[in-house]
Amino acid sequence: MSESTSIFITGGASGLGRALALRFAREGACVALGDINDDRLAVTAQEVTAAGGEALPLRCDITSDEEVQAAAAAVEAAWGGLDVLVNNAGVASAGTTLETSMSDWRWMMEINLLGAVRVTQAFLPMMQAAGSGHIINVASAAGIVQSPGMASYNVAKGGMIALSETLRAETAAFGVGVTVVCPSFFTTNLMESYRGPDDGARDLAGRLMDRSKLGADDIADAVYKGYRHEEFFVFGHGEARLAYHFKRLFPGLFRWSTERAGQKLFGRYVQLNPERVEDT
């Protein structure tokens, strides 16, 4: 990577976004940080500079057309274009399809899916004009596995995978590559944004994050390597990669396992037919 490589990261002031910013900064990159937390932006910008990169902190709410367009204009003015775009900003939720309110569905889609579309529409033309570049979309293993009780999050992350596959087909002729990141649970601050039922789902997610052997820095390393090798899927976690291949190779067994998980979940609410649900 040359020192002139430029990258814009949404949600770049904390969590995986911050880890990616520092990973690219260590390679001498020019790192634009888009975030809505001004204090964290300032701190992460200082860390990027200390790590050997050039920092450009930008307040950017990815649900705002105006702020996204302003960020794109600032990046183009500073560096004349963009080499790498990372759609990382996201929020967390839990809840079934029925119990998730329409307002929470809209909130989830607007940030976790349409935010990536909005940012891509603003920055991709720079890459197409240059005939080069790379888009990294941060999805989740939830976009592959679709565990019951995480309806809106599953749909948004599944949409990110579909968006990435679509972009890969649409941008190849322009010399623009695409990578989609599908990690499992890892230690991050994602749960700060959590919305969902107060039935232990948040605590369970927190425990799964705490038990993970991988942190944000580990996922950032995997993403950087995947980007350098122009890989489409990056998983980070072995279990996420396994789930992807399991679903492709054994769809019937995969469906049975997710239906089984759903039966266990709904056993909390209704008396299930004992002929359909065996004792666990």
C-alpha positions as CSV (number, residue, x, y, z in Angstrom):
1,M,0.0,0.0,0.0
2,S,1.3,3.4,-0.9
3,E,1.1,6.4,1.4
4,S,-1.4,8.0,-1.0
5,T,-4.0,5.4,-0.4
6,S,-7.1,7.0,0.9
7,I,-10.0,5.4,2.9
8,F,-13.3,6.6,4.3
9,I,-14.8,4.6,7.2
10,T,-18.3,5.1,8.5
11,G,-18.7,4.6,12.2
12,G,-14.9,5.1,12.2
13,A,-14.5,6.5,15.7
14,S,-15.1,3.3,17.7
15,G,-15.3,-0.4,17.6
16,L,-14.4,-2.2,14.4
17,G,-14.4,1.2,12.5
18,R,-11.6,2.5,14.8
19,A,-9.7,-0.8,14.6
20,L,-9.8,-0.6,10.8
21,A,-8.7,3.0,10.8
22,L,-5.7,2.2,12.9
23,R,-4.9,-0.9,10.8
24,F,-4.8,1.1,7.6
25,A,-3.0,4.0,9.4
26,R,-0.1,1.7,10.2
27,E,0.3,1.3,6.4
28,G,0.5,5.0,6.0
29,A,-3.0,5.6,4.7
30,C,-5.0,8.8,4.6
31,V,-7.9,7.9,6.8
32,A,-11.2,9.8,6.7
33,L,-13.3,9.0,9.8
34,G,-17.1,9.4,9.5
35,D,-19.0,9.3,12.8
36,I,-21.7,11.2,14.8
37,N,-19.7,11.2,18.1
38,D,-17.5,14.3,18.0
39,D,-15.5,13.4,21.1
40,R,-14.6,9.9,19.8
41,L,-13.8,11.4,16.4
42,A,-11.2,13.7,17.9
43,V,-9.6,10.9,19.9
44,T,-9.5,8.4,17.1
45,A,-8.1,11.0,14.7
46,Q,-5.2,11.6,17.1
47,E,-4.7,7.8,17.3
48,V,-4.6,7.6,13.5
49,T,-2.0,10.3,13.3
50,A,0.1,8.6,16.0
51,A,-0.1,5.3,14.1
52,G,1.4,6.8,11.0
53,G,-1.6,7.8,9.0
54,E,-3.2,11.1,7.9
55,A,-6.5,11.7,9.7
56,L,-9.6,13.6,8.4
57,P,-12.3,13.5,11.0
58,L,-15.8,14.2,9.5
59,R,-19.1,14.4,11.4
60,C,-21.3,12.2,9.2
61,D,-24.7,10.9,10.0
62,I,-25.3,8.2,7.3
63,T,-29.1,8.7,7.5
64,S,-28.6,12.3,6.2
65,D,-28.2,12.9,2.5
66,E,-26.7,16.3,3.2
67,E,-24.0,15.1,5.6
68,V,-23.0,12.1,3.4
69,Q,-22.7,14.4,0.4
70,A,-20.7,16.9,2.5
71,A,-18.3,14.1,3.6
72,A,-17.8,13.0,0.0
73,A,-17.0,16.6,-1.0
74,A,-14.5,16.9,1.8
75,V,-12.7,13.7,0.9
76,E,-12.5,14.7,-2.8
77,A,-11.3,18.2,-1.9
78,A,-8.6,16.8,0.5
79,W,-7.3,13.9,-1.6
80,G,-8.8,14.2,-5.1
81,G,-10.7,10.9,-4.8
82,L,-11.0,7.7,-2.7
83,D,-9.3,4.4,-2.9
84,V,-11.2,2.4,-0.2
85,L,-14.8,2.8,1.1
86,V,-15.8,1.0,4.3
87,N,-19.5,0.9,5.1
88,N,-19.2,-0.1,8.8
89,A,-21.6,2.1,10.8
90,G,-24.4,0.0,12.3
91,V,-26.8,-0.5,15.2
92,A,-28.0,-3.6,17.1
93,S,-31.4,-5.0,17.7
94,A,-33.3,-8.1,18.7
95,G,-36.9,-9.2,18.5
96,T,-39.1,-11.4,16.3
97,T,-40.7,-10.3,13.1
98,L,-44.0,-9.7,15.0
99,E,-42.7,-8.1,18.1
100,T,-40.4,-5.6,16.4
101,S,-42.2,-2.3,15.9
102,M,-42.4,-0.7,12.5
103,S,-40.5,2.2,13.8
104,D,-37.7,-0.1,14.9
105,W,-37.8,-1.9,11.5
106,R,-37.4,1.5,9.8
107,W,-34.6,2.6,12.2
108,M,-32.7,-0.6,11.5
109,M,-33.0,-0.5,7.7
110,E,-32.3,3.2,7.5
111,I,-29.0,2.8,9.3
112,N,-27.7,-0.7,8.7
113,L,-28.7,-1.0,5.0
114,L,-29.9,2.2,3.4
115,G,-27.0,4.1,5.1
116,A,-24.6,1.9,3.2
117,V,-26.5,2.5,0.0
118,R,-26.5,6.3,0.6
119,V,-22.7,6.4,1.3
120,T,-22.0,4.1,-1.7
121,Q,-24.0,6.4,-4.0
122,A,-21.9,9.4,-2.8
123,F,-18.5,7.8,-3.1
124,L,-18.6,5.2,-5.8
125,P,-18.6,7.8,-8.7
126,M,-15.1,8.9,-7.6
127,M,-13.9,5.3,-7.9
128,Q,-15.6,4.7,-11.3
129,A,-14.0,7.9,-12.6
130,A,-10.6,6.8,-11.5
131,G,-11.1,3.2,-12.8
132,S,-10.0,1.7,-9.5
133,G,-11.0,1.3,-5.8
134,H,-12.5,-1.1,-3.3
135,I,-15.7,-1.2,-1.3
136,I,-15.8,-3.1,2.0
137,N,-19.2,-3.7,3.4
138,V,-19.5,-4.9,7.0
139,A,-22.4,-7.3,7.3
140,S,-22.5,-10.2,9.9
141,A,-22.8,-13.9,10.2
142,A,-26.4,-13.0,11.1
143,G,-26.9,-12.3,7.4
144,I,-26.1,-15.9,6.7
145,V,-27.6,-17.8,9.6
146,Q,-30.7,-15.7,10.3
147,S,-31.3,-16.9,13.8
148,P,-34.8,-16.5,15.1
149,G,-35.5,-13.6,17.4
150,M,-33.2,-11.2,15.5
151,A,-35.5,-10.4,12.6
152,S,-34.7,-6.8,11.6
153,Y,-30.9,-7.3,12.2
154,N,-30.9,-10.5,10.1
155,V,-32.8,-8.8,7.3
156,A,-30.5,-5.7,7.3
157,K,-27.3,-7.8,7.3
158,G,-28.7,-10.2,4.7
159,G,-29.4,-7.1,2.6
160,M,-25.8,-6.0,3.0
161,I,-24.6,-9.3,1.6
162,A,-27.1,-8.9,-1.3
163,L,-25.9,-5.4,-1.9
164,S,-22.3,-6.5,-1.9
165,E,-23.1,-9.2,-4.5
166,T,-24.9,-6.7,-6.6
167,L,-22.1,-4.2,-6.4
168,R,-19.5,-6.8,-7.3
169,A,-21.4,-7.4,-10.6
170,E,-22.0,-3.8,-11.3
171,T,-18.5,-2.4,-10.5
172,A,-16.2,-5.0,-11.9
173,A,-16.1,-3.3,-15.3
174,F,-14.9,-0.1,-13.6
175,G,-12.0,-1.8,-11.8
176,V,-13.7,-1.5,-8.4
177,G,-13.5,-4.5,-6.1
178,V,-16.0,-5.5,-3.3
179,T,-15.5,-7.3,0.0
180,V,-18.3,-8.2,2.4
181,V,-17.4,-8.9,6.1
182,C,-19.4,-11.5,8.0
183,P,-18.0,-12.0,11.5
184,S,-19.7,-13.7,14.4
185,F,-19.7,-12.2,17.9
186,F,-16.6,-10.2,18.9
187,T,-15.9,-7.6,21.5
188,T,-17.1,-4.2,20.4
189,N,-19.4,-1.4,21.5
190,L,-22.2,-2.3,19.2
191,M,-24.7,-3.0,22.0
192,E,-24.6,0.7,23.0
193,S,-27.2,1.2,20.3
194,Y,-29.4,-1.8,21.1
195,R,-33.1,-1.8,20.7
196,G,-35.3,-4.8,21.5
197,P,-37.3,-6.7,24.1
198,D,-36.0,-6.7,27.7
199,D,-36.0,-10.5,27.9
200,G,-32.3,-11.2,28.3
201,A,-31.4,-10.9,24.6
202,R,-29.0,-8.0,25.3
203,D,-27.3,-9.8,28.2
204,L,-26.9,-13.0,26.0
205,A,-25.3,-11.0,23.2
206,G,-23.0,-9.3,25.7
207,R,-22.0,-12.7,27.1
208,L,-21.3,-14.1,23.6
209,M,-19.1,-11.1,22.8
210,D,-17.2,-11.5,26.1
211,R,-16.6,-15.2,25.3
212,S,-15.3,-14.5,21.9
213,K,-11.6,-15.2,21.4
214,L,-11.4,-12.4,18.8
215,G,-11.6,-8.7,19.2
216,A,-12.0,-5.8,16.9
217,D,-8.3,-5.7,16.1
218,D,-8.4,-9.4,15.0
219,I,-11.3,-8.7,12.7
220,A,-9.6,-5.6,11.3
221,D,-6.5,-7.7,10.5
222,A,-8.7,-10.3,8.7
223,V,-10.4,-7.5,6.8
224,Y,-7.2,-5.9,5.8
225,K,-5.8,-9.2,4.5
226,G,-9.0,-10.0,2.6
227,Y,-8.9,-6.6,1.0
228,R,-5.3,-7.0,0.0
229,H,-6.1,-10.4,-1.6
230,E,-9.3,-9.1,-3.2
231,E,-11.4,-11.7,-1.4
232,F,-15.2,-11.3,-1.6
233,F,-16.1,-12.9,1.7
234,V,-14.2,-12.2,4.9
235,F,-15.4,-14.1,8.0
236,G,-12.8,-13.7,10.7
237,H,-14.4,-16.4,12.8
238,G,-14.1,-20.0,11.8
239,E,-17.6,-20.7,12.9
240,A,-19.0,-18.0,10.6
241,R,-17.1,-19.6,7.7
242,L,-18.4,-23.0,8.7
243,A,-22.0,-21.7,8.9
244,Y,-21.7,-20.3,5.4
245,H,-20.5,-23.5,3.9
246,F,-22.9,-25.6,6.0
247,K,-25.9,-23.6,4.6
248,R,-24.7,-24.0,1.0
249,L,-23.8,-27.7,1.2
250,F,-26.6,-29.0,3.5
251,P,-29.6,-26.7,3.1
252,G,-32.1,-29.1,4.5
253,L,-30.1,-29.8,7.6
254,F,-29.5,-26.1,8.0
255,R,-33.2,-25.3,7.7
256,W,-34.0,-28.0,10.3
257,S,-31.5,-26.5,12.8
258,T,-32.9,-22.9,12.5
259,E,-36.5,-24.2,12.7
260,R,-35.4,-26.1,15.8
261,A,-34.0,-22.9,17.3
262,G,-37.3,-21.1,16.5
263,Q,-39.3,-23.8,18.3
264,K,-37.1,-23.4,21.4
265,L,-37.6,-19.7,21.3
266,F,-41.3,-19.7,20.9
267,G,-41.6,-22.3,23.6
268,R,-41.2,-19.4,25.9
269,Y,-44.5,-17.9,24.7
270,V,-46.8,-20.7,23.7
271,Q,-47.4,-24.4,24.5
272,L,-46.1,-26.1,21.4
273,N,-47.5,-29.3,20.0
274,P,-45.6,-32.1,21.8
275,E,-45.8,-34.2,18.6
276,R,-43.8,-31.5,16.7
277,V,-41.4,-30.5,19.4
278,E,-39.3,-33.1,21.2
279,D,-37.9,-32.5,24.6
280,T,-34.4,-31.0,24.4
